[in-house]
Structure formats: structure tokens, C-alpha cells
Amino acid sequence: MVVYEIRDADLDRLFQAFADATRRDIVTRVTAGEYSVSGLAEHYAMSFAAVQKHVAVLERASLVTKEKRGREQIVRAHHDGLQRARRLLDEYETIWRQRADRIADILAEG
């Protein structure tokens, strides 16, 4: 089975983005609605600059987009990027389910 076609560099960015709890939380928040970076920063015990860095990692992974609106930078979910991540994880799930089924078949034969 061929895992969804994503370049290795894109895969690395995606899993690096999801490897951090703050970034996963930011994705969860912005999928419910857009936030300013300063609004996001209110939810974390870290500096505004640190939150900006997390948002930048998420942008590079195509999980969020950021738009300057007046003096604020507005962050929102990037649905195409999230769908791509979902398809990839669905394919990994399929691979593991097939392996589990094969193991069950082997055990049933034995």
C-alpha cells in the first residue's frame, strides 16, 4: 500500500507541528473559529513571541493560515492542510488494521 503522497519534508513539518501540545491546542482552538495571535497568547503561560513561533510552525505545516488585519494577525484553520493530515492518518490506520487482521488470521489458523 502506498501511503498518501506527501513529500518527506512535508511529513516532517506535519508531525513536528503535531508533536507539541501547545500547537495541537492552537489547532483545536482555530478550528472552532479564528483567533488573533494576541488572543491565542492569553491562553498560554508563555510570551506572545513564543506563541507566534508556534503559529509559524503550524503555518509551515499548512495547518493554519495567518492574515494581517489592521494591527492584528488573525489565525484560522487551513482546512486543506487539515484534510491532508486526516487522509494521511486514515491511511496509516488502514495499514495497521490490515496488519492486525493478518495477525488475527495467523493466530486463528494456529
VEXVOSE-345582 format. One record per residue (C-alpha): residue in one letter; z, y, x. Coordinates in steps of 0.1 Angstrom, whole numbers, plus 5000, padded with zeros to 4 digits. Layout:
! VEXVOSE-345582
AZYX
...
END
This chain:
! VEXVOSE-345582
M500050005000
V499150345012
V501950605008
Y500850924992
E498651115015
I500851375032
R500451475068
D503351375091
A504151735098
D504451805061
L506551495056
D508951615083
R509251955067
L509851805033
F512651565045
Q514251825067
A514352055038
F516051795016
A518351685043
D520651985038
A523052015008
T522652385005
R518852365004
R519052094978
D521352314957
I518952614961
V516052394949
T518152294919
R519052654911
V515552784913
T514052504892
A516252634864
G515052994869
E514153244896
Y516753404918
S516853684942
V517853584977
S520953804973
G521753634940
L521553294957
A523753414986
E526553484961
H526853104956
Y527553014992
A530153075017
M527653195043
S525853515053
F522853655035
A520853585067
A521853215066
V520653185030
Q517453355040
K516953095067
H517552815042
V514952975018
A512452995047
V512852625054
L512252545018
E509152775018
R507752595048
A508152265029
S506352414999
L509352354977
V509852724968
T507953044969
K509253384977
E507853714964
K508954064972
R509854264940
G511054614948
R513854584972
E514554214964
Q512953894974
I512553664944
V512753284950
R511253044925
A510452674925
H506952574937
H506052314911
D503052174930
G505252114961
L507951954939
Q505451734922
R504051624956
A507551534967
R508151344935
R504951144939
L505851054974
L509350934964
D507850744935
E505550554960
Y508550474982
E510350344951
T507350124942
I507249984977
W510949894976
R510749744941
Q507849524952
R509849404983
A512949334961
D510749134937
R509348934966
I512848864979
A513948754944
D510848524941
I511648364975
L515248314965
A514248164932
E511947914950
G514647814974
END
